[in-house]
Amino acid sequence: MISFRKLFKPDPDPREARRPLWNAVVATARAPHWYQAGGVPDTLDGRFDMISLVMALVLHRIDEDPAQTLAGVEITELFVTDMDGQMRQIGFGDMVVGKQIGRMVGALGGRLGAYRAPDGSDDLRAALVRNLWRGEAPGAAELDYMIAGVARLRGALGAMPVAELVVADRLPDGTP
């Protein structure tokens, strides 16, 4: 027999186990050095672009451990849920949110491919210019800073066992 308490108490959302990692992705992407020394525009688009960059690097690392596939799905679902909530909070209506979320997920998917380029490569440079600065190349110092920051972040993520990464509440932030 099912108790009334269980009938009205929903099961916990399993994605919430990834909430600390999602918060760490956002905090890492919002670190001021990316915007100051790296020259990433501190705008809604720029923030989305940095979250997408950090998210792609985290997902690449998670993909290296097939046993953690579900964790990658769960954090991606948190990305979608958070982006949906953010858009609604700034005033987008229901008719627009779905299309915008589709574009955001598509952008993340494209960046997952683009950010697989090797550290320091021309392909990675081109991907960063295209995605962080919308095709308008920044100064050489800013681009070099971002190239080095991506390499540092990717290296630090690579040093973390994936089983620890998927429950992490902090990520390295890519600072020198």
C-alpha positions in Angstrom: 0.0 0.0 0.0 1.3 3.5 -0.9 1.4 6.0 1.9 -0.1 9.4 1.3 3.2 11.1 2.1 5.0 9.2 -0.7 2.1 9.9 -3.1 2.4 13.7 -2.7 6.1 13.9 -2.2 7.9 13.8 -5.6 11.1 11.9 -6.0 14.2 14.2 -5.9 15.4 15.4 -9.2 18.6 13.3 -10.0 20.0 16.3 -11.9 20.4 18.1 -8.6 23.4 16.0 -7.9 25.2 18.0 -10.6 24.1 21.4 -9.3 27.4 22.0 -7.5 29.3 21.3 -10.8 26.9 23.6 -12.7 27.4 26.3 -10.2 31.2 25.8 -10.5 31.0 26.1 -14.3 29.2 29.4 -14.0 31.5 30.7 -11.3 34.6 29.8 -13.4 33.1 31.4 -16.5 32.3 34.6 -14.5 35.8 35.0 -13.1 36.7 38.6 -13.8 40.1 37.8 -15.4 38.4 36.4 -18.5 36.7 39.8 -19.1 39.5 42.1 -17.9 42.7 40.5 -19.1 41.0 38.3 -21.7 38.9 41.1 -23.2 35.7 39.0 -23.4 32.8 41.4 -23.6 31.0 41.6 -20.2 27.6 41.4 -21.8 24.8 38.9 -21.8 26.3 37.4 -25.0 29.8 37.5 -23.6 28.7 35.7 -20.4 26.9 33.1 -22.4 29.9 32.6 -24.6 32.2 32.1 -21.5 29.7 29.7 -19.9 29.6 27.7 -23.2 33.4 27.6 -23.3 33.8 26.3 -19.8 30.9 24.0 -20.2 32.4 22.5 -23.4 35.7 21.9 -21.7 34.0 20.2 -18.7 31.8 18.1 -21.1 34.9 17.0 -23.1 36.5 15.8 -19.8 33.4 14.0 -18.7 33.2 12.3 -22.2 36.6 10.7 -21.5 34.9 8.4 -18.9 32.1 6.4 -20.4 30.8 5.5 -16.9 30.0 9.2 -16.4 27.8 9.7 -19.5 24.7 10.3 -17.4 26.5 13.1 -15.5 27.2 14.8 -18.8 23.5 14.6 -19.7 22.5 15.9 -16.3 24.7 18.9 -16.4 23.6 19.7 -19.9 20.0 19.6 -18.8 20.9 22.0 -15.9 22.4 24.3 -18.5 19.2 24.3 -20.5 17.0 24.8 -17.4 19.1 27.7 -16.2 19.2 29.4 -19.6 15.4 29.0 -19.8 15.0 30.6 -16.4 17.4 33.4 -17.1 15.6 34.3 -20.3 12.3 34.3 -18.6 13.7 36.4 -15.8 14.9 39.1 -18.2 11.4 39.2 -19.9 11.4 36.8 -22.8 7.9 35.4 -23.5 7.0 31.8 -23.9 6.8 32.1 -27.7 10.4 33.3 -27.9 12.1 31.2 -25.1 11.8 27.9 -27.0 13.4 29.2 -30.1 16.2 30.9 -28.1 16.9 27.8 -26.1 17.1 25.8 -29.3 19.7 28.4 -30.6 21.6 28.2 -27.4 21.7 24.4 -27.4 22.8 24.5 -31.0 25.5 27.1 -30.1 26.7 24.8 -27.3 26.8 21.8 -29.7 28.8 23.8 -32.2 31.3 24.9 -29.6 31.6 21.3 -28.3 33.1 20.5 -31.7 35.1 23.7 -32.2 36.7 23.6 -28.8 38.1 20.1 -29.4 40.8 21.9 -31.4 44.3 21.4 -29.8 45.6 24.0 -27.4 47.4 26.9 -29.2 46.2 25.7 -32.7 45.0 28.1 -35.4 41.7 26.2 -35.2 41.3 27.0 -31.5 42.2 30.7 -32.1 39.6 30.9 -34.9 37.0 29.3 -32.7 37.7 31.7 -29.9 37.5 34.8 -32.1 34.3 33.5 -33.8 32.6 32.6 -30.5 33.9 35.0 -27.9 34.2 38.1 -30.0 31.7 37.3 -32.7 34.3 37.4 -35.4 35.9 40.7 -34.4 39.5 39.7 -33.4 40.6 41.3 -30.1 44.1 42.6 -29.5 46.9 40.1 -29.6 47.4 40.2 -25.8 43.7 39.4 -25.1 43.7 36.5 -27.6 47.0 35.1 -26.2 45.6 35.4 -22.7 42.5 33.4 -23.7 44.5 30.8 -25.6 46.7 30.3 -22.5 43.7 30.3 -20.1 41.9 27.6 -22.1 45.1 25.5 -22.1 45.5 26.0 -18.3 41.8 25.2 -17.6 41.9 22.1 -19.9 45.0 20.9 -18.3 43.6 21.4 -14.8 40.4 19.6 -15.7 42.5 16.8 -17.3 44.3 16.4 -14.0 41.0 15.8 -12.1 39.6 12.3 -12.1 36.2 12.4 -13.8 34.5 10.8 -10.8 35.7 13.8 -8.8 34.9 16.4 -11.4 31.2 15.4 -11.7 30.7 16.1 -8.0 33.0 19.1 -7.8 31.8 22.4 -6.3 34.9 24.3 -7.6 36.8 24.3 -10.8 40.2 25.8 -11.6 39.5 29.2 -13.0 42.2 29.3 -15.7 44.3 32.1 -14.0 48.1 32.0 -14.4 
